[in-house]
Amino acid sequence: MMKATIVKPDNKKPVLVWKEVSDISFGPAEVLVEVRATAVNRADLLQARGYYPPPAGVSKILGLEMSGVVAAAGAEVKNRHIGDRVLALLPGGGYAERVAVHHELLLELPQSWSWAQGAAVPEVWLTAFLNLFLEGELKPGQTVLIHASGSGVGTAGVQMARETSATVFTTAGSEPKLAKCRELGANLAINYKKQDFSREILAATAGQGVDLILDPVGGSYLRQNLQILKENGRLVNIGLLGGRIAEIDLGWVLGKSLRIIGSRLRSRSLGEKISITRQFKEQFWPQLKAGKMQPVIDRVFPITKAQAAHEYVRENRNIGKVILEIDGS
């Protein structure tokens, strides 16, 4: 047996309970990891409410990332050993004492890092990397707008874009979040509650607009996003916080040769996730380990307080990541 966070349905809101469940097995190419910390993502909130079921064959336990210690390894695993400190992206199962992970998804947790720092990296840094650089093809000297930039994905994306010598514009809804974005390297931080971000972007770029937009908002931002994209611009949509329905002016799309890209990470194949992890490791992991970039952590909750952590994220109070630590870590 092991302990994990189980979701109990409720008429008003899901109830998260830390309790004993059946232990897990692991395959020949996997390692068994004793989890020390995981993190809260909006996908967890959606899954807890029944809106985002895990892919077929994936654990129903919440949790898309973790840091921990290798406890056992399958027969095909040659590069990992019992006792190794690791972190990894997961398709699910992170809110538990143990999780099985394919060995090629693992990154080594630096000795100077805490478990919380390790758990703050996989989901949001890989999501930002995938969508800014692989899908969005951000290049040095280009301009990028990152919406919801006070989030985990946003704070990671601002730093990677900065390190790529891109000009970085951001939107957020509070002064503390805007200040954090500026601290991380944003050239312009816009309060979307008080300012028209499209007007501010056009003013800042002498009417030219931006090359790339990373957007978790969706429908309510579509018109303004298309308006401020340059010719050959790219809009990468990774969420629907602002709704799924919007009217689109195809004249802008055709007239400026724009690309609208919908992107998900969780549902991608194991092979794709391994490739994304390898490319991130080559391009940005050295700078992250060296301290040139840093995971941004807002608060750390014990895993037994997962429900309170979910409410904290649901209320948009966090700047960066909210971490769940397992007792004894």
Secondary structure, DSSP 4 states (H G I P E B T S, - for coil): -EEEEEEEP-SSS-EEEEEEE------TTEEEEEEEEEEE-HHHHHHHTTSSPPPTTS-SS--SEEEEEEEEE-TT--S--TT-EEEEE-SS--SBSEEEEEGGGEEEPPTTS-HHHHHTSHHHHHHHHIIIIIIS---TT-EEEESSTTSHHHHHHHHHHHHTT-EEEEEESSHHHHHHHHHHT-SEEEETTTS-HHHHHHHHTTT--EEEEEESS-GGGHHHHHHTEEEEEEEEE---TT-S-----HHHHHHTT-EEEE--STTS-HHHHHHHHHHHHHHTHHHHHHTSS---EEEEEEGGGHHHHHHHHHTT--SSEEEEEPTT-
